[in-house]
């Protein structure tokens, strides 16, 4: 046998069997604790490496970035963009062999905490690498990578991601842009328009999704989506004027038009007709970083706001001495801690060998963090009162910038449906297989189900091995661990009840699915916080007692919210007002107006 070729030294070689997804298993009432305990750590070498980047990037953002000017001029100055390029921030996750920094997901999340201090810059960088060039990175050929990645890593070329169209927002599968194969079969002619394209006016390289004709397995001609790498230099590429936006005003957002743009067949990403999967993989892989970015912003807000609260006096007392102000600081600290815990747990999972599917976890981080960021900025602004509302202070800009987080990279409504339905589908498949086994006469499975029901009737003691003498949770977090175990167990029972009640029609029960998603997001958040705080106290990190306190506060609140949501999901629950809500909405929408009589109206 020939000797195996020596591989170039790379940071991490992903070679292992695919791992079961942690979040999907929660829908079965299963806790795969080995996936989340102990909390992921990076090596000392990696820590040193990331800290080499952190210093210069922090210095650049504090000294060179004028966020007020970027917001006012609705443009990032060329010298600021050049500084970002010189720091390597346009190639954070591009491998070193192509001129990038080759950062892991964990390291990328760490730098995201700093780059998020300016919303416009954060979006410009994310549109470029988290989605713009990500298709080449995860599904491109070696030739495509060698041709495009070096200049994208240096920032000489900027990338954009072109999916959304005027008639196709969340429903990405309904795009109309078309790519037609030429008669000689050497290139595609691309025609269509894309809207809301971040970096659309700056980009040289576009990842574009278009309809193509594909002959199916059964010989039928079908319309399927294909992903393409399109260079501006191919011709026929134009863009509209930059959109005038509420926030992230310095980022470039515009329409991009393709008119008979000739795209060589070697510029297809993945396979012809496989573009929808490519699009979903790109979006799924980038969402987790919103957690660390939001946490970075909130930590900065806490610093700025605490300074004000500890010096401003009213009624002869500092603001910081008032209970309602203290409550806001606790709220912000808890949110920052939990979203940070979720983001780095997810990044750590994604960095493991094998090809872990963390798309549900990443979606949960995105939903939790975007909503947390929005409420925290609002609370911080409230602490400053009238000053917070003024343009002289950055709070109103943070408020405007943060609003987009709930909308882009998948709206939170769509992501809640994705989280709930992906988990329900997983549980449904496993449970259906069990029922088939029982029907076949498999007594082992039947006996297991019978014993489970019997234990429930007798008031089961839930034990997933988190707490107790051999538990993975630190004793100071035992109560939170017990609450998490109990919630997970009864969540599994709730899911089984919903599947037997609704079957396949669960797809149409959006108000039910929203609650399911909210519960499982809380379960993942509780898990991440407990795991992280357990690690911190076990290795003696400074202020670990504060982490334990924040975790216990969050877990107790989440536990009661989960219990209430599960009560609402019971059949005939008094707490459930879904039918009334739908009825009221229907009456408003039929008239397309608020339909109540005015309080000053009379009938006599």
N, C-alpha and C positions, 0 to 999 in steps of 0.2 A: 504493500500500500504506500502511496506517496505520503510524505510528511505533511501534516496540516499546515496550511499557510498561516503565518503569524499575523494576528490582527493588529491594526493600529491601536495604540492605547487610547481608550475613550473613557469618559467619566463613568458611564454605567451602561452595560450591555443588557438590553431587555430580552432575556431568554429564559422563559419558564412557562409552565402551564398557565392558562388563563385562570384567574382567581374568581370565586363567587363574589358577586357584588354585595356589600354589607347592607345597603339601604333596602334593596329589594327583599332581602330575607326578613326584615322587620315586619313586612306585610303578612308573614306566616306566623308572627309572634316568636320569631327566632332571633337570638342575639349572638352573632359570631364575634365573641369578645376578642379572639386572637387577631382579628382584623383591626381593632381599634385600641387594644391595650397590649403593651404599654404605648403611650403617645409617641408618634414618630420622632426620631432624633436625627440630626445630621452629624457627620463626623467632625472632629476638630479641624481637619484640613479644609473641609467644605465651609466651616464657620469662618476660618481665617480668610478663605478666598472671597466669601460674600462680604466680609467686613472691609476688604480692600476696595470694593466698589462703593459701599455705603457712604463712607466719608466724603469722597469727591462729589458724589451725586447730591448729598445733603448740602454741601458747600455751594454747589452750582445753583441749587434751587433757592437757597437763602440769599445769595449774593447777586445772581445774574438774572433771575426770573422776576419780571415785573407783572404780576398777575392782573393788577388793576388796569395797566396799559393794554395788556392783551385783551381783556374783556371790553374795554372802551373802544379800541381800534378794530375789534373783531378779527384779529390777525396775530399770529405768532411771528415776531420779527425774525428776519433771516439769520441774524447773529445768534439768536436763541436756538433756532433749529440747528445751526452749525455746531453750537456747544453740545447739544444733545447727541448729535452724530459723532462728535469727537470722543464723547464718553462711552460710545459703543451701544447707546440705548436703543438704536434701531435694529440691533441684531442680538437681543438678549438671549433668545432661545434657539438661534441658528447655530449649528455645530461649529466648533473652532476650525475644522478643516475647510469650512466655507467662509471663514473670516468673521464669524460671530463670537459671542461670549460663551456660547454652549452651556447656558445656565439650566439647571434642573427647574422643575415647576416650583419647588420650595424657594429657590433663590430668586426666581422671577417674581414670586409673591412678595418677597422681602423688598425688592427694589420698587415694586408697585406701591408699597406704603409711602414711599417718598415722592414718586412721580405723580401720585394722586393729589398732591398739595396744590397743583394747578389743574383744574378740570379740563381745560382746552388741550394742554400738553398730554395729559393722561389719555384722552380720547384719540388724539393724533397718533400716539405711540401704539395704543391698543388696536386701532383700526388697521395700522400697518402690519403688526406682527401677530396679534392674537387671532385675527381673522384674515387680513389681506394676503399675507404670504403663507399662512398656515396650511393651505391646501397643498402647496409645493412641498412643504416640510413633511406632512404626514402621508401624502398619497402620490407625490411626484416621483418621476423616474430619476435615476442617477444623472442622466443627461440634463434633465430639467433643473435639477438642483445645482449642478455645476455651472449651468448657463446663467441662472437668475439669482441664486442666493448670495454670491459674494457682493454684488452691487446693492442688493437689498440690505445686507448686513451693515454695510458702510453708510447707508442712508443716501448714497448717490442716486439710487432709485427709491421711490416711495410706492407702497402698495395700497390697493383699495379692494374691497370685497363688494361685488355687485350682484345682489340677489333681489332686493325689494323693488317692486314696480308699482305704478299708480293703482293697478287693480289687484295687487298681490302683496299683502302685508304679512300678517301672521300665517295666512294660507300660502306658504311658500311653493307648494306643489302646483299652484295655478298660474305660474308665470307664463308670459306670452312671447318674450324675446325668443327669436328663432335662429338656429344655425343650420344652413343647408349645405350638404356636401357637394363639392364641385364635380363636374362630369368626369374629370381625370382622377378624382378621388384623392387629390393632394392637399386640399384645404377646405375649410368651411367658410361660407359667407354669413356673417353675423349681422342681424338687424333687430333693433328694439331699443327701448329706453328704460333706464333704471333711476329710481328716486332715493332721496335721503342718503346719498353715498358719502360716507366720511372719507376725507382725503380725495374726493372725486376730482377736484380742480388741481391737486398737487401731484397726483399719482402718474407714474410712468408705466406701472404694471398693474393689471386688473385681473382678479379672479372673477370670471363671469359665468353665470348659470343661464343656460338657454335650452329650449326644446329642440330635440333632434329626432329624426325618424330612425327607428331601430326595428330590425326583424326579430321577432320574439322566438322563444324556443319552439313554439308550435307553428312557426312560419308566418305568423300574422305581422302586419306592419303596425307598429305602435309608436306613439309620441312619448319620448322619455327625456328626462333632463340630463344634460351633460355639463361638466365643468371644464372651462377653458382658461389658459393663461393668455391674456391679450395684452400686447404692447401698444402704447399710444402711437408708436411709430408705424404700426401696421396700416394706418390711414383710416379715415371714416370715423374717428373717435372725437367727439366734441363734448363739452360740458356747459351747463347753464351757469347763471350767476350764483354766487354763494348765498345760501338761505340765511335769512335774518332770524336768528333763533332766540328763545327765552334765555337759555344758559349755554354753557360750553361754547361761548360766542367766538372764541379765537380758533376753534377747530373749523376745518373747511368741510362744509356739507353742501352738495349740489346734485343736480341731475346729471346723468352721463348718458350720451346717445351713441349708438353704434349704427352706422349706415354702410352696408356692403363692406364691412371690415373683413379682410382676408386673414383667416387664422389657420396656420399650417396644422395638419392632422397630428403632428408630433407635439402640439401644444394642448392636447386633451389631457386633463388630470384624471387619473384612474382609467376607467373604461367608458366608452361611448354608452350613454344610457344609465351610467352609475352616478350621476351628478348629485341626485337628491341625498344619497347616503354620504357623499363627500361633504355637502353643505352642512348636514346635521352633525357629522363628526367634527368639523371645524368649529361650529358654534358650541357643541357640547364640551370641547376640550378647553375652551378659553374662559368659561364663565366663572370658574372657581376664584380667579384672581380679583374679582370684585370684592370679595370678603376682606382681603388684606388691604386693598386700596381704601375701602370705606373705613376700616379700622384705623388706618394711618391718618385719615382726615379727622376722624372723631377724636383721636388722641390729641391732635393739634388743637382742636376746638376746646377740649377740656382744659388744656393749659391756658389758652387765651382767656377763656371765660372765668376760670378759677382766679386768675390774677385780678380780674375786675370785681368778682364777688367778694374777694377777701380785702378789698380796699374801699369799695363804695359803701357809704353809710346812709341809712334811712332810719328814722325814729331812734337815732342814737345807737343803732346796732349795725354791724356789718351785714351785708346781704347774706354772707355765708352762714350766719347764725340763724337764719329763718328756715323753718322746717320745709316749706314748699320749695325753697331754692335747693336745699340739701337733697330733696327727693329727685330733683332734676339731675344733679351730679351723679347720684347713685344709678339712675336710669341710664345715663350716657356710659358710665364705667361698665355696667353689666352688659349693655349692647356691644360695646367695643370688645370686651373680653370674649364674649360668646362668638361673635362673627370672626374674630381672629383665631379662636380655637377651631372653629369649623373649617376656615380657609386652610390653615396649616395641616390639619388632619387630612383634608382632602388632597392637598398638594403632596403630602407624604405618601398617601395611598397611590397617587398617580405616578410617583417616582419609583415605586417598587418594581422589581423584575416581573416579567410577564406582561400581559397587556390588560391591566385591570380596567373594567368598564365602570368608570366613576361618573357617568353622565347624570344619573339621578342625584348623587351627592353634590355635584357641581351646580345643578339647577337649584338645589335646596340652599346652598350657600348664596347664590345670586338673589333669590327671593328674600331670604332673611336679611342679608346685608343691605340691599337697596332700600328696603322699607325701614330698616333700622337707621340707616344714614339719613334718610329724609326726616324721620321723627326727631332724631338727635339734633340735626341742624336747626330745626324749628324750635326745639327747647333751648338750645344755646342762644339763639336770637332773642328768645323771650326773656332770658336772664338779663340781657342788656337793655330790655325795654325799647324806648324810642331810639336810643343810639344804634341798636341792632338793625333798625329799619333804614338807617342812613347809608348812602353810598360811600361815605368816608371810612366805613368799617367793612371788613370782608364778609360779614355774615349773610347779607342779602345776596351776594354773589354765590356763596356756597349753597344757599337755598335754591337759587336758580339753576346752578350747575348740577345739583343732586337730583333734581326732578326727572332727568332723563334716565336715571338708573333703573327706574321701574318700568321703562318702556323698551329700551333697546336690548339687543342680544336675546330676544324673546321676551314678550311682555310677561309680567308676573302672573296674569290670568292664564295665558297659554302654558306657562311653565308649571303652574299648579295642576293643570289638567295632565300635563306630561308626567309629572311626579306620581300623581295618584293612579293614572291609568297604566303606567309602566309597572308599578308595584302590584296593582290589582291583576294585571294580565299574568305576571309571574306567579302570584299566589293561585290564581284560577287554574293555571296549567298544572301546578303541583297537586292541588286539591282534586282536580278532575282525574289525574292519574291514580290518586289514592282510591277514589270512588270506583274506578274501573277495576282496581286490584280486589276491592271488597266484593264487587259483583262477580268477579272471577272465582271467588271463594278463597281468597288469601286470608287465612284466619289470623295471621300475625298482625297485619294492618288493621283488620276489623277489631281485634282485641285491644290494640293500642288506642284506637279512637274511643272505644267503650270506656277504657280506664281513664282517659283524659276527661270525658264527660262526667264520670263518677267523681273524680277528684274535684272538679268544678262545683258539682252539687254539694259536696261536703265542705266547701270553702278551702280551696287549695292554698298552700303556702308557696308562693312563687320564688324560685331560686335558680338564677342563671349563673351562679358562681361569681357574682360581682362583689358581694359582701361576705362577712364572716371570716373565720380563721384563715381559710385558703383563698379568700377573695382577692381580686386584683385592684379593688378600690381602697384608698387609704381610709383608716378608721374615722377620720374627721369628716369624711364624705359619705358615711354609711347610710344616713337617712336619705340623702339624695339618690344613692345607688339603689336603695329599696324602692323608692318612688319610680325610678326609671324602669326597674324590673317589672313592677306591677303594671305600669302603663304599657310596656311592650307586650306583656302577656294578654292583657285585655284588648289591646289594639288588634292583635292577631284574631281574637274571637270576634271583634267587631267586623273585621274584613270578611271573615267567613260568613257571618250573618248577612252582610250586604251582598255578597256574591250569590248566596242562595236566594235572597229576596229579589234581586234585580236581574241576575244572569247577565246576558250580553247587553241588555238595555242600560246597564250602569253607565255606559258611554254618554248617554244623554242626561244623566243626573248631575249637572254641574255643581249645584249647591251642596250635594252630598260629597262629590269629589273634592271640592274646595276644603271641606272640613277634614277629609282624609289626608289631604296634602298638608294642611296646617298641623295636624297631629304628628305626622311623620317628620316634618321639619323640626318640630319641637323635640322629638325623640332623638334625632341626630344631633341637635344643638346640645341637649342634655348630655349625651354620650361624649361629645367632643370636649365640653367644659369639664366634666368629671374626670376624663382621662388625662387632660392637660394638668388640672389642679393636683391630681394624684401624683403625677410625675414631679411637679414643682415642689411639693411638700416632701416627697420621698428623697429627692436629691438636694433639698435644702436651698432652693433658689430664694433670693431676697424677696421679702414681702409675700411669701407664699400663703401666709394666713389671710391676706387680703384676697388672694385668688380663691381660697376656700370659701370665704364669706360671699363673694360675688357669685360663685357657682351654686352655693346653697340657696341664695336668694332667687336666682334664675330657675333652678330646678323645682323649687316649691311652687313658684308662680306658674310654671309651665305644666306641672303635674295637675293642678286644679283646672287650668284651662283645658287640658287634654280630657280630664274626666267629664267636664261639662260638654265638650264637643262629642265625646262618645255617648253621653246620655242623649244628646240631640239626634244621634244616628240610630238610636233604638226605634223599632217600629212603634207607631202611635205615641211618640214621646210628646208630652205637653210642652217641652222646651223648644220643639221644632216648629218654626213658623214658615217653612218653605212654601207651602201651598198659598198661604196668605200673601207672602212676598211676591210670588209669581202673579197672583191675581191682581194685586195693586199695580205692579209694573205693566201688566197687560192693559189695564184701564188707562194708564197714562199714555202708553205707546199707541193705542188705538186712536186716541185723539191728538197725539203728538203734542201734548200740552199738559200743564198742571190743571186738573179739572175741577178742583173744589170752588164753590162759590166764594166770592169775596166776603170778608167778615162784615162789610158795611151793606151788603145786598139785603133787600127785603122781599117778602112775598105778599105784602098787604099794604 
